[in-house]
Amino acid sequence: MVWRLALDMGTNSLGWSAFGLTNSGDVKGLMDAGVRIFSDGREPSSKDRVGESLAVERRLARGARRNRDRKLRRKQELLQRLVDLGLMPKDKSERKALEILNSYQLRADAPERPLEPFELGRVLFQINQRRGFLSNRKSDGDDEETGKIKPKITELRKVLDGQTLGQWLNDRLKAGKSIRFRGEDGDFYADRAMYLEEFDKIRDYQKAHHTLSVDDWDDLRNGNLSQGFDGIFFQRKLKPVEKGRCEFFIDEYRAHKDLPIAHEFRILQEVSNLQYYGEDHEKCTLNDRQRTQIIEALDKQKTLSFGAVRKLKTADGSSLFPRGCLFNLETGPRDKLNGNATAIDMRKPDMFGEGWDTLPPDDQNDVMEMLHDAEDDRQLINDLQSRFDLDDDQAKSIAKFKLSSATTHLSRKFMARCADIMREMNLRYDEAVTEIWDDDGVLLHHSHGAVDDLLDHLPYYGELLRGCVIGAKPTQFDPQEYPEQHYGKINNPTVHVALNQLRKLINKLIDRFGPPRRNSC
């Protein structure tokens, strides 16, 4: 059957029409039409989450369950370890009787007088109950929760004035004041470091009065992975957020937007696209001198307005551009070009200073990837000092650099290769990409990877768009039974659902009418 398919695709609907064609390709009539309605995968009417993915609420509930289960397991494991060490009675009723002890008074006494074994066990068990706030170094000060709690932590540290947290809480209890930290509603909030400092002071005093070995104290504090014991302050590492794949090197992950190469690539791309209208209103491309001077200015300024571009001058003081000229990118609300913000910050004296520009490009990008990959500030500072010529203050300042979670659509490897060609040959991005080859000698281009042969049916989109999906687990799942798990999926739920609905509709129509001769959208 000779027919044409017309589609009208929306966020939660897919309209379609099938037209019969003559042998010459003219429309001879409507065969059938319809609308497929489907959910867009987002909250339609939730009070606080309109437009959010349906997976958000499930993920939050799942995270709460996991946290509760882990806390209960940690309490049970600690209790058993305290029993094994003789710091808690084996009999459950005897342990229950210990609840009448004033644990806050015991915490206040622990750094100053010897405690009985069961008293020490009671203190350690209570410290395990609430371990204090521990922020993620990458979002510290960036998310709403951290931004509100951090000032309260700073204020509490001031009023402690040498006391342990347990001693301060005991004084509050005696004065009839609240000893619970209420987050936004309270004046103070405790962080993990305060509990660690209290534990260490208790350990320093009590170790001479108990039979616990150094390893026993270390296990209680930090856990013992070989024995499957978490300990009081053990913290699981955050699961890294998976980045998408590069559009061209699909085995490479996308690069963060704050990498120096990402800034340089963007600047080269924008400057190569920049044109201006001369005095005769003809569109003019930039010459080498204009292009070089704008790039140099953007490397030293975070932003450069188009007015400032018009005022750029040559070495002899003459203007680079005609007076009052307009630029093609100067449209709508856009009134400036963005510069290399990362390089400008890293050149500050309290960071790399003048040494930043002496680093090879690979080292500059490695610095930013070290910041993104680091889990612990102390280890990061040590790594920075061991690799680069930095003093302690510089390394600490660099470790506090505010990172961007946003990524480009391309990998660091691709952008470095493309930027070299754009810079050396003065090419636009669309021209430079035709000059790039992969490691196997295959030309990289937008058409690379396209399906040459016509398919009988549409496959799962992840099979073809491998550079656009995340979460692929090809070795764990069969591609026929579990295509989403095998190939991965696009992170946007609306796009994911719509593409799957499109595939189902077209395959049903192919089964009914055969493959269409021509499509129109």
N, C-alpha and C positions, 0 to 999 in steps of 0.2 A: 504494500500500500504506500502510495506517495503522499506525504503529508508534511505539514509545517507545525512546529510547536512554538507557541508564544507564552511567555511567563511574566508575571508581575509579582515580585517578591517583596514581602514586608517583614517586620520583626516577629509577627506571630500569625502570618497568613501567607498563602502562596496561591495566587490566581493563575489559571492556565486555560489555554484554548488550543484545540487541535483543528487545523484547517486542511481539508483535502486539496490536493494540487493536480493540475493537469500535467501531461507529459512535458509541456513547454514551461512548467513552473508557475503558471497562473493559478490564483486561488479560485476554486470552483464551489466552495461551500464550507460551512462550519460542521465539523464532525461531532465535536463534543466540547464542553467547557465546564469548569468548576472552580471551587475555592477550597483549599485545604487549610483548616484552622488548627493551630497547635499552640501550646504554651511557649512563651519566650524564655522560660527557665529563670524568671525573676519574680520577686515578691510583688503581687499586684496591689495589695491594700494594707499591708502591715504598717502600723502607725509610725514607727521609727525607721523602717527599712524599705520604704517604697523604692523599687528599682534594683534592690540588691539581689544577688544570686540566691536561688533557693538553697544552695549548698551552705550558705553562711550560717544559718540557724542550726543546721545539722552539725556543722563543724564546731560551733561554739558549745553545743550540748555534749558532743563527743569529747571535746577538750576538757570540759568540766568533769565528766565521768572519769577520764583518765587521771586527772589531778587528784580526785578523791580516792581512787583505787590505789594510786601510788603512795599517797599520804598514809592510808591505812596499812599498806604493806610495809612502809618504812617504820611505822610505829611498832608493828608486830615483830619485825626483824630486830629492831633495837631492843625491845623488851626481852626477846629471847637471848640476845647477846649480853644484856645486863644480868640476866639470870645465870648464864654460863660463867660470867666473871665474878659472881658472888655479890653483885650490887643490887639485886632484887631477889625476893623470896621465890622459891619454886612454886609454893602453894598459892593458888589464885586468891583465896580468902585473905591470906596474909598480905598479898600485894594490895588488895582492896582496902585493908586497914591502914595502909600508908597514906591514903588520900586525906586523912585528917591532919597530916603534917602541913605546916605553913610553908609551902614551897618557895614563896617569895622571900620569907625570912631566911630560909636555907640558902637561897641564891645570894642574898646579901652577906651571909656569914662565910660562904664558901671560899672567897679569896683571903679570909682573915683568920679562920680557925679550922682545926681538923674536923671533918665530918665523919659520922659513922658510915659504913658501906652502903646501907639502905638509904641513908640521907643523901649521899652522893648520887646514888642511882635515881632517886626521886628528882634531884636537881637536873640531871642530864635528860631525864625523860621529859620534863617540862620544857626545857630549852628546845627539844625536838618538836614540841607541839607547834610553836610559832617561831620561824627562823628568820623573819625580817624580809623586807623588800629587796629584791635583786633585779636591777634593770639590765636590759640588753644594751651593750655598749654601742651598737650601731644605731639604736633609736633613742638613746639617752637624751632627754631634753626635747625630743622631736615629737613623741606621741603625747596625747593629752594626759594620760595617767601619770607618766613620769614628770611632766611639766608641773603638775599640781602637787605631787608628793615630794619631789626633791627639795623645795624650800622648807618643808616641814622636817625633813631629815636633817638639814643643815641647822635648823633652830634647835632641835633636840640635842645635837652634838655639842652645841654651845652650852646648854644648861646642864649637861652631864658633868662637865668640869672635873674630869678625872675619875668619877664614879663609874662603876660598871652599870650596864643597863638594869640588871637585877637589883642592885642597891637603890637605884633611882626609882624603880617601880615599887619597891618595898616602902620607901619613904612616902610615895604617893598613896599607897594603900593605907598606911597608918594615918595619913591626913584626911582620909575619907574621899580622896579624889579618884577619878576613873583611871584604870590601868589598862584599858583596851585602846588600841589605836584604831580610830574610826575613819581613816582616810581623809576625805574632803571635809568631814564634819569636825575633825579634831585639830588641835594646835600643833601636835607633834606626830612624827612617824619614825619607826625604827627601820634601819636597813640591815642587810645581812652582816655587814662588817661589825656592827655593834655586838651582835650575838657571837661572832667569831672572837672578838676581843675579850668578851666575858668568858668564853670557854677557855681561852688560852691563859687567862689570869687564874681561873679555877684550877686548871691543870698544873700551872707552875707552883701553886701552893699545896695542892692535895697530893701530888705525885710522891712526896716523901712520906706520906701517911697511909698509903695503900699499896697493894701488891701488884698493881697494874704495870705491865711492861711498857716500854716506849711504843712498841707496835700496837699494843692494846689501845693506848691513847690515840695513836694515829688512825687506827681503824674506826674508833668511835667518832672521831672528828671528820674524816674524809671518806670513810668506807674502804672496802677491800674488794675490788672487782673480781679477783681470782677466786674469792670465796662467795661471790654473789651478794655481798653485804654492802648496802648503800652508805651507811653512816649517817650522822646527823646533818651534815652540811653538803652531802654529795648533790651535785646538780647536773642533770642531763644536758648535753649540748643541744641547742636549738637545731631543729631540722632545717637545713638550708633551703631557701626558696629556689626552686629550679628555674633557670633562665631558659628562654627559647633558643632555638637553633639559628645559626647564621643562614641567611637566605641563599648564600652561594656555597660556603664550606659547611655542609649540613652536619659534619662531625664536630664542628666547633660551636661553642656557646656564644650567645650575643654578649657584647661588651657593655659595661656600664657607661652611661653618658658622661661621667666625670673623669674618665680616663683622658690623659692628654691627647692621645691619638684620636679619640672621638671628637674633641674640640677642634683639633687641627683639620680633620676630615670635613667637619661641618663648615669650618671657615673657608677652606679651599672650595668646597662645593658652592657655597653662597657667593663667594667672590667671582667664581668662574661663571655664575649665572647673572651676575650684576651687569647691567647696561645703563646708559644714560641717554637722555634726549638733548642733542646739541642745539646750537642757536638756530639752525634751520629746521628744527623739530625732527631731524632724522635720528633714528636709534643708533647709538654708537657702542661698540664693544670696548672694553678696557684694553689699554696697551700695557706692555710689560711693566713700565714704571708705575702706572696707576695701580695695577694689580699688586705689585710688590709692596708699595707704600701702605695700602689698605691692610694687607696681611700683617705687616710689621706693627701697625697701630693696634690691630685686634689682638696681637700677642701681648700687648702691654696694657690694654684697657679692657675692663669687663664688658663695657658697652661702648658703642660708637654711633652717635646719632647721624642721620643722613645730612643734617646741617653741618656737623663736624667734618664729614667726608668732603663736602663741597669746599670747606676751608683749608683742606690739605694743600701744602705748598711743596715745591721742589727745593733742592739745595740752594738754588740761586734766588729763591723768594717768589718765584712766579707761581700762579695758581695751577693746580693739576686739572681742574675741571672748569668749564665755562660758568660764569656767574649766573646763578638762578636756575641751573639745570635740574632736571628731575630724574630720579632713578626708577627703574622698572619695578624694583622690590619695595618702593616707597608707596605702598597702597594700603587703604583701610586704616586700621589702628596701628599698623606697624610703622615705627618712626626711627628704628635703630637696628644695628647689627650687633650680635652678641660675640664677645671675645673669648679668649682662653682663660676662664675663671680659675681653673685649677692651677695653671702655671703662675698666675698672678699671686694667688694665695701662697703657693709654695716658695715664692721668692721673698716672702717677708723675712726679716732678720730673725724672728723667733722660730722660724721653720728651717728651710734649707738655705735661705738667703741667696747670695750670689752663686753658691755652689749648685743651685738647681739647674742652671743653664750649662754647667760643665758635665752634667750626667748624660750618658747616651740615652736616646729615646726609649730603648727597651727598659733601661733602669727606671726612667720616669714612670712608665706604665706599670712596671713591677711594684713600685711604691704604692700606687693606688690599689692594685690587686691585693697587696699585703694587708692594706687597711680593710678592704672588703672581706677578706678571708679570715681575719683574726678573730678569735673567740675570747682572748684574754688580753687586757691592756698591758700587763706586766711582761708577758711573753712577747707581745708586739713591740714594746719599747726595746727589749733586749735584742730582738731580731733587727730592728732598724739600726741600732748602734753597732751591732756586729757586722752589718753589711755596708753601712755608709758612715762617713766621718761626721758623726753628730754627737753633741754633748747631751747630757741628761735632760736639760730643759727643752732643747730642740725636739728630741724624740718624744717627749710628753706632749708638746704642742701639736706635733704631727699626728699623734695617736688620737687627739681630740678633733681632728678635721671632720667637718660635717659632711657626711657622704650622701650621695643620691642613690636611691634604689632603682631609678629608671634605667632602662637599657635601650640601646639602639637596636636596629634590625640586623646589624652586621657584626661580625666577629672582629676582634682586635687584629687577627692575622690578615683578614681581607682588607680592612681599612688601611693598615700599614702599606700593603702592596698597592692599593689603589691610590693612596695619597702620594706615594713616590712618583707614580706615573702622572698624576694631575699636576704635581709641582714641576717636574722636569720637562713635561711636554706641553704645559699650559692647556690642558684639555678639560672639558667639562666631565662630570661624572658619567653621563651616558656615553661619552666617547672613550673615557679611560677604561670603563668596564669591558669594552671589547678587546682590550689589550692584555687582559689578565688571564693567566693559565694556572691550573691547579698543579699539585705536585706530580700528577700522573701525565701532565702534558695535555690536558683537556681544556679547551677554551671555556672560560666562565662567562656566562651571559644570561640574561633573563630567560632566554629561550632554552638554555641548557637544562636538561631534565624533563623537557616537555614530552608528552606521549606522542610518538610518531604514528603508531598504528591505531586505527579506530577500534574502540572497545565495544563488545556486545552490550554490556551494561555498565553503569557507573559503579566503580568500587568505592569503598569507604574513603572519604576525602584525605584522611591521614596517610594513606598509602602513596598519594601523589604530592601532598603538601608537607613533606617531611621537615622543611625548614620553618614551618609555621606552628608546629605542635610541640607540646611538652609532655613529660610523663611516660615516654615510651619504655616498655619493658619487653623487648623482642625475644629474649631468651626464656622468659617466664610464662608467656601466654601464646596460645595458638592464634595465628592471624585470622583464621576462618571463624572460630568460635568466639574469640574475644578481640575484635579488631581495635577497639578503643584502647585496651590495655597494651596490645602489641605495638601499635603504631603511635600511640599518644593522641592527644586532642588539643584543639584550640582552647585557650583558657577562657575566652569570652563565652559564657553559656548561651547567649542569644545566637551568636554565629554558629556555635556547635550544633544547637538544635536545628537551626534553619538549614544548614548544609545537609544534615542527616535527612530532614524532611524532603529536601530537594531530590536527594538520591532515591528515596523510596518512591516518590511520585514519578520521576522519569523512568525508573525501572519498571513500574507498573504499566505505564503507557507504552513502553517498548514491548512488553509482553503482550499487550493488547493490539497495538497497531504495527509493531515492528519499528526499527530505527527511523527517526525522522530524516528527511532530506535536508531541512534547513531549520535553524532555530532563530528566534528573535526574542529579545528581552525588553 
